[in-house]
Each structure stands twice: as C-alpha cells, then as structure tokens.
C-alpha cells in the first residue's frame, strides 16, 4: 500500500538465450509484482516455441493461478482471434 508501483507487471525479454530456469532480482518493495521472462524462440516439432519463466509471490498466487494463466495464454496463442471475442476460461 502506498507504493507508486502498485498494479505493475515486470516483463523481460532475452531473445539471445534459451533457458530452462531463470532467477530474477528480488526487491522487497516490489515483491508482490509478478515477473515474466521470455527467452529465445526456436522450432520444435513444426511449432515455434519459447521458454517462459514466471516469478510470483506465493502469498498472493498459487500454482492453480499460474496454471489458469498458462491455460488462457495457450488458448490465445492457438487462436489469436480470441482477443476480439468474449472468452470464458474452462480451466478447472
């Protein structure tokens, strides 16, 4: 409360490297903000892939919430037209 940074999300892109994990810097003042890191895109099985690292505060989100986010993101990547249509997630 009282921070000028409330409601922000940090996103970083590292298009030169692929990774299997990523560690982000930690600052207590902004620890509640989610952080996303996207790596180098590559081809696999005829699909374009990219690693995604997510750091979140466990006191605010659980694995369920991350799974829900990933499901919605996956559906939108498979059908970009969803951005223009009403969408209701069926994630359970």
C-alpha positions as CSV (number, residue, x, y, z in Angstrom):
1,X,0.0,0.0,0.0
2,X,1.2,3.5,-0.8
3,X,3.7,2.4,-3.4
4,X,3.8,4.1,-6.7
5,X,4.4,0.7,-8.3
6,X,1.1,-1.0,-7.5
7,X,-0.6,-2.8,-10.4
8,X,2.6,-3.2,-12.5
9,X,3.9,-6.3,-14.1
10,X,7.6,-6.7,-15.0
11,X,8.3,-8.4,-18.3
12,X,11.8,-9.0,-19.7
13,X,12.9,-10.5,-23.0
14,X,16.1,-12.3,-23.6
15,X,15.9,-13.2,-27.3
16,X,19.6,-14.4,-27.5
17,X,19.4,-17.3,-25.0
18,X,17.1,-20.2,-24.3
19,X,16.8,-21.4,-20.7
20,X,15.2,-24.0,-18.5
21,X,15.0,-21.7,-15.5
22,X,15.6,-18.1,-14.7
23,X,16.3,-16.2,-11.4
24,X,15.1,-12.6,-11.2
25,X,16.4,-10.0,-8.8
26,X,14.4,-9.6,-5.7
27,X,13.4,-6.3,-4.1
28,X,11.2,-6.5,-1.0
29,X,9.5,-3.2,-2.0
30,X,8.1,-4.7,-5.3
31,X,8.0,-8.4,-4.3
32,X,4.2,-8.7,-4.9
33,X,4.6,-7.8,-8.6
34,X,4.7,-10.8,-11.0
35,X,7.8,-11.0,-13.2
36,X,7.8,-12.7,-16.6
37,X,10.9,-13.6,-18.6
38,X,10.7,-14.8,-22.3
39,X,13.7,-16.4,-24.0
40,X,14.9,-17.2,-27.4
41,X,12.4,-18.7,-29.8
42,X,13.1,-22.0,-31.5
43,X,11.5,-24.6,-33.7
44,X,10.4,-27.9,-32.3
45,X,8.1,-30.5,-33.9
46,X,7.0,-27.9,-36.5
47,X,6.0,-25.4,-33.8
48,X,7.6,-22.2,-32.7
49,X,8.5,-22.4,-29.0
50,X,9.9,-20.0,-26.4
51,X,10.8,-20.5,-22.8
52,X,8.8,-18.6,-20.3
53,X,9.8,-18.0,-16.7
54,X,7.3,-16.7,-14.1
55,X,8.1,-15.4,-10.6
56,X,5.3,-14.6,-8.3
57,X,4.7,-14.0,-4.6
58,X,3.3,-17.3,-3.2
59,X,1.3,-15.3,-0.6
60,X,-0.8,-13.9,-3.5
61,X,-0.9,-16.7,-6.1
62,X,-0.7,-20.5,-6.0
63,X,0.1,-23.0,-8.7
64,X,-3.6,-23.1,-9.6
65,X,-3.5,-19.4,-10.6
66,X,-0.3,-19.9,-12.7
67,X,-1.9,-22.9,-14.3
68,X,-5.0,-20.8,-15.1
69,X,-2.9,-18.0,-16.6
70,X,-1.0,-20.5,-18.7
71,X,-4.2,-22.2,-19.9
72,X,-5.6,-18.8,-21.0
73,X,-2.3,-17.8,-22.7
74,X,-2.1,-21.1,-24.5
75,X,-5.7,-20.8,-25.8
76,X,-5.0,-17.3,-27.1
77,X,-1.8,-18.3,-28.8
78,X,-3.6,-21.2,-30.5
79,X,-6.4,-18.8,-31.6
80,X,-5.3,-15.2,-31.6
81,X,-8.9,-14.2,-32.7
82,X,-10.0,-14.8,-29.1
83,X,-8.7,-11.3,-28.3
84,X,-11.6,-9.9,-30.3
85,X,-14.3,-12.2,-28.9
86,X,-15.7,-12.8,-25.4
87,X,-13.8,-15.6,-23.8
88,X,-14.6,-17.7,-20.7
89,X,-12.0,-19.9,-19.3
90,X,-12.9,-23.6,-18.6
91,X,-9.8,-24.2,-16.6
92,X,-10.5,-26.5,-13.6
